[in-house]
């Protein structure tokens, strides 16, 4: 994924998944009828084309069902660094009160 795709994904993509379309059987074989990811997506956030699956920015809920059903490993979860994970934990704890946030 080039810099333009990364910046675009960061700006308009609210999902936590990355797709590698070149791994998709639809990309590799035009006759492939695989649609497992789109079929199981509870949010209907995946559209399929000859380039493989594409995630609609705001529709993805980040559940990871597509990741688990894809036989080709097209989907991967974006991993945050330790600082990002800790920040998210603290923010979640603060929603429940400062005493609990201090424990984090």
trRosetta pair geometry for C-beta under 8 A, 3 or more apart (Angstrom, degrees):
i j d omega theta_ij theta_ji phi_ij phi_ji
1 5 4.6 -117 -169 90 90 132
1 6 5.7 113 132 -59 113 85
1 9 7.6 -10 -176 -9 141 145
1 18 7.2 -96 -34 -159 151 119
2 5 5.1 96 56 12 71 101
2 6 7.0 -131 104 -6 37 92
3 6 5.6 -56 -146 37 33 113
3 7 6.2 30 158 -17 68 106
4 7 6.1 -56 -148 38 28 107
4 8 6.2 26 155 -16 64 111
5 8 5.7 -57 -144 41 29 111
5 9 6.0 31 157 -22 65 109
6 9 5.8 -55 -145 37 26 111
6 10 6.3 28 155 -20 62 107
7 10 5.7 -55 -149 35 30 112
7 11 6.3 23 156 -15 65 109
8 11 5.9 -61 -147 39 29 106
8 12 6.1 -22 175 24 69 107
8 13 7.5 71 125 -15 65 103
9 12 7.2 -75 -128 57 20 74
9 13 4.2 -16 -166 13 63 140
9 18 7.8 34 -167 -110 158 81
10 13 6.8 -9 -51 46 13 96
12 57 4.7 -67 147 -114 86 150
13 55 7.1 67 -138 94 109 113
13 57 4.9 -118 -103 -125 46 82
13 60 7.8 7 -166 34 82 133
14 57 5.8 79 10 168 82 76
14 58 5.3 48 22 -109 130 53
14 60 6.8 172 82 60 77 92
15 45 7.2 139 -82 158 139 150
15 55 5.4 -70 30 146 164 143
15 57 7.0 -146 -8 -151 98 36
15 60 3.3 13 -95 84 124 143
15 61 7.9 -4 -115 15 89 13
15 62 5.7 172 -153 -71 68 82
16 60 7.7 -159 21 129 59 124
16 62 4.1 51 25 -126 110 120
16 77 6.0 10 136 -153 98 81
16 78 5.3 -129 -171 39 64 98
17 55 6.1 135 77 -60 116 164
17 60 6.4 -124 24 -172 115 150
17 62 6.7 -176 -27 -118 92 65
17 64 7.4 167 -83 -95 115 61
17 66 7.2 46 -145 67 163 123
17 67 6.8 -144 -124 -57 120 111
17 75 5.3 -23 -167 -159 120 103
17 76 7.1 141 -157 73 68 36
17 77 6.2 -49 -102 -104 63 49
17 78 6.9 -144 -89 -12 11 88
18 75 7.2 141 73 -155 48 52
18 76 5.0 -21 60 64 99 89
18 77 7.7 111 15 -161 84 3
18 78 5.6 105 -30 -65 103 87
19 24 8.0 14 180 -48 107 118
19 52 6.7 171 158 126 121 122
19 53 5.6 -129 -144 84 148 94
19 54 7.0 -151 58 -107 159 36
19 55 6.2 165 -23 -14 128 104
19 74 5.6 6 -152 156 81 93
19 75 5.8 -26 -99 -95 71 65
20 23 4.8 51 101 3 103 114
20 24 7.9 176 99 -26 59 81
20 52 7.9 -53 112 141 37 167
20 73 7.6 -5 52 119 122 79
20 74 5.7 -151 58 -152 71 54
20 76 7.3 36 -13 0 107 108
21 24 5.4 -39 -161 7 51 120
21 27 5.3 122 156 -64 81 149
21 51 5.1 -5 180 154 148 76
21 52 3.1 174 -148 45 82 139
21 53 6.9 -162 -105 43 80 54
21 54 7.7 4 -85 -69 121 72
21 74 7.0 45 -96 -150 28 110
22 27 5.6 -126 -123 123 31 152
22 28 7.7 83 180 -63 53 83
22 52 7.1 -84 -35 -33 23 147
23 27 7.4 61 52 49 24 131
23 28 7.9 -16 -177 -38 20 117
23 52 7.5 72 57 -123 57 148
23 72 4.7 162 151 145 94 111
23 73 5.7 -77 166 79 153 78
23 74 4.8 -172 83 -91 110 66
24 27 4.4 89 69 4 93 103
24 28 6.9 -173 93 -4 48 87
24 34 7.6 -164 -175 83 82 127
24 51 8.0 68 53 132 138 38
24 52 3.3 144 23 -124 149 104
24 53 6.0 168 -98 -2 145 81
24 72 6.1 150 -106 78 31 150
24 74 4.9 45 -73 -98 81 136
25 28 5.4 -57 -139 45 38 110
25 29 5.8 -23 177 36 75 101
25 32 4.1 178 134 -148 98 161
25 34 4.7 72 64 17 126 143
25 71 7.8 19 -31 68 126 104
25 72 5.9 -173 -36 -45 84 145
26 29 7.4 -74 -121 65 17 62
26 30 7.7 46 -172 -120 55 33
26 32 5.0 -130 -86 80 48 119
26 34 6.1 -127 -47 59 87 94
26 48 6.0 170 -62 -172 175 109
26 49 7.4 133 137 91 136 29
26 50 6.4 -139 152 -129 96 32
26 51 7.9 4 109 62 106 21
26 52 5.6 152 69 -99 104 48
26 53 7.7 110 37 -40 135 66
27 50 6.8 102 -104 161 53 52
27 51 6.0 25 -99 -167 103 27
27 52 4.3 -20 -42 -54 117 97
28 32 7.1 58 67 -23 82 143
29 32 4.3 101 82 -35 99 102
30 50 6.3 1 -119 -133 86 107
34 71 7.8 -108 -140 32 144 110
35 38 4.8 -52 -178 50 88 111
35 39 5.3 97 118 -34 89 101
35 48 5.8 -93 -119 -26 90 162
36 39 5.7 -62 -143 36 26 113
36 40 6.3 2 169 -3 65 112
36 69 4.8 -154 151 143 115 115
36 70 6.4 164 86 -91 120 50
36 71 7.4 83 30 -9 158 89
37 40 6.6 -72 -147 43 22 95
37 41 6.4 37 157 -44 63 104
37 46 5.2 -113 128 158 100 170
37 48 7.8 135 67 -75 103 108
37 53 5.3 -29 84 -90 147 156
37 66 4.0 51 -148 -143 96 100
37 69 6.1 168 -86 81 56 111
37 70 5.4 16 -68 -73 110 99
37 74 7.1 -70 -53 64 152 134
37 75 7.0 144 -121 -30 135 129
38 41 5.9 -41 -143 9 30 118
38 46 4.4 -135 -95 96 70 109
38 47 7.0 73 -110 -107 125 19
38 48 5.3 -83 -36 -31 145 111
38 53 6.8 -165 -52 -118 93 110
40 65 5.1 -139 131 145 112 121
40 66 6.7 166 77 -83 104 58
40 69 5.2 118 30 -16 155 166
41 44 5.9 144 105 -77 108 20
41 45 5.5 -130 173 38 138 74
41 46 4.7 164 -35 10 157 109
41 65 6.4 165 -101 77 45 119
41 66 5.7 11 -81 -61 94 107
42 61 7.1 -45 77 34 103 134
42 63 6.4 28 32 19 118 161
42 65 6.6 98 -10 10 94 154
43 59 5.1 153 146 160 115 85
43 60 6.1 150 77 -116 151 27
43 61 4.8 162 -55 -9 140 103
43 63 7.6 161 -16 2 110 118
44 59 6.5 -77 83 175 70 137
45 55 5.5 20 142 -155 105 76
45 56 4.8 -133 -157 44 70 92
45 59 3.7 177 -104 106 93 107
45 60 4.2 147 161 -73 164 63
45 61 7.4 -174 -23 -4 144 69
46 53 5.0 -19 -165 -161 109 115
46 54 7.1 144 -153 70 58 40
46 55 6.0 -30 -96 -98 68 62
46 56 7.5 -131 -67 -1 22 84
46 66 6.1 132 -57 -98 148 145
47 53 7.2 141 73 -154 38 61
47 54 5.2 -23 63 61 89 95
47 56 6.6 77 -11 -48 105 98
48 52 7.4 -74 -143 169 70 25
48 53 5.6 -34 -97 -96 71 65
48 54 7.8 176 -86 17 24 75
49 52 7.1 -12 64 42 70 27
49 54 6.8 15 11 -7 109 114
51 54 7.4 38 87 -49 111 106
52 74 6.4 -176 -173 -141 126 135
53 66 7.4 173 157 -169 166 139
53 74 6.1 94 30 140 118 149
53 75 7.8 -30 74 -62 141 98
55 59 7.7 -156 177 66 73 93
55 60 5.0 15 -177 -58 119 134
56 59 4.1 30 88 23 113 122
56 60 6.8 164 68 -31 62 82
57 60 7.3 -97 168 12 15 101
64 67 4.5 -43 -164 33 75 124
64 68 6.2 70 141 -21 86 98
64 75 7.8 163 -143 132 61 134
64 77 6.4 -15 -102 -74 113 115
65 68 6.0 -61 -153 38 34 106
65 69 6.3 16 158 -9 69 114
66 69 6.1 -68 -142 43 29 101
66 70 6.0 34 164 -33 68 109
66 74 7.9 -65 152 78 104 106
66 75 5.1 109 113 -34 100 163
67 70 6.5 -50 -141 21 22 110
67 75 4.1 -116 -92 101 71 122
67 76 7.1 109 -125 -95 116 21
67 77 6.6 -1 -96 -45 162 86
70 73 6.4 173 112 -49 112 14
70 74 4.9 -109 -175 29 153 95
70 75 5.5 134 13 14 149 100
73 76 7.4 28 178 -61 82 90
80 84 3.5 -114 176 93 119 133
80 85 5.2 151 93 -52 116 78
80 88 7.4 85 86 -11 167 133
81 84 5.0 97 53 8 70 103
81 85 7.1 -136 99 -4 36 90
82 85 5.8 -59 -149 38 31 110
82 86 6.2 29 156 -18 68 108
83 86 5.8 -55 -145 38 30 110
83 87 6.3 34 154 -21 64 106
84 87 5.7 -52 -148 34 30 114
84 88 6.5 30 154 -18 63 105
85 88 5.8 -55 -151 36 32 111
85 89 6.4 32 151 -20 65 106
86 89 5.6 -54 -148 35 34 113
86 90 6.3 33 154 -18 67 105
86 104 7.4 148 -162 162 78 111
87 90 5.8 -55 -147 37 30 110
87 91 6.3 31 155 -18 65 107
88 91 5.7 -53 -146 37 31 112
88 92 6.3 31 155 -19 64 106
89 92 5.8 -56 -149 36 30 111
89 93 6.3 27 153 -18 65 108
89 104 5.3 174 129 -148 108 139
90 93 5.7 -56 -146 38 31 110
90 94 6.2 36 154 -25 65 105
90 101 5.8 67 -160 -155 72 95
90 104 5.1 -170 -91 100 69 145
91 94 5.7 -52 -146 31 30 114
91 95 7.1 40 152 -27 59 97
92 95 5.9 -48 -164 19 35 115
92 96 7.7 16 147 -5 61 104
93 96 6.0 -68 -164 40 42 103
93 100 4.8 -148 -169 121 95 96
93 101 4.1 145 115 -95 109 62
93 103 7.2 -148 -156 56 147 89
93 104 4.9 -161 -7 -20 162 134
94 97 7.7 -143 -159 65 34 12
94 98 6.8 22 -131 -92 72 53
94 101 4.5 45 -77 -85 66 140
96 100 5.0 -15 93 50 110 152
96 101 7.7 161 61 -45 79 81
97 100 5.3 86 71 13 86 101
97 101 7.1 -153 101 -9 44 93
98 101 5.3 -58 -147 37 39 116
98 102 6.5 46 156 -29 70 98
99 102 6.0 -50 -158 23 30 113
99 103 7.5 33 147 -21 58 99
100 103 5.8 -48 -162 22 42 115
100 104 7.5 43 146 -19 65 96
101 104 5.8 -49 -164 25 44 112
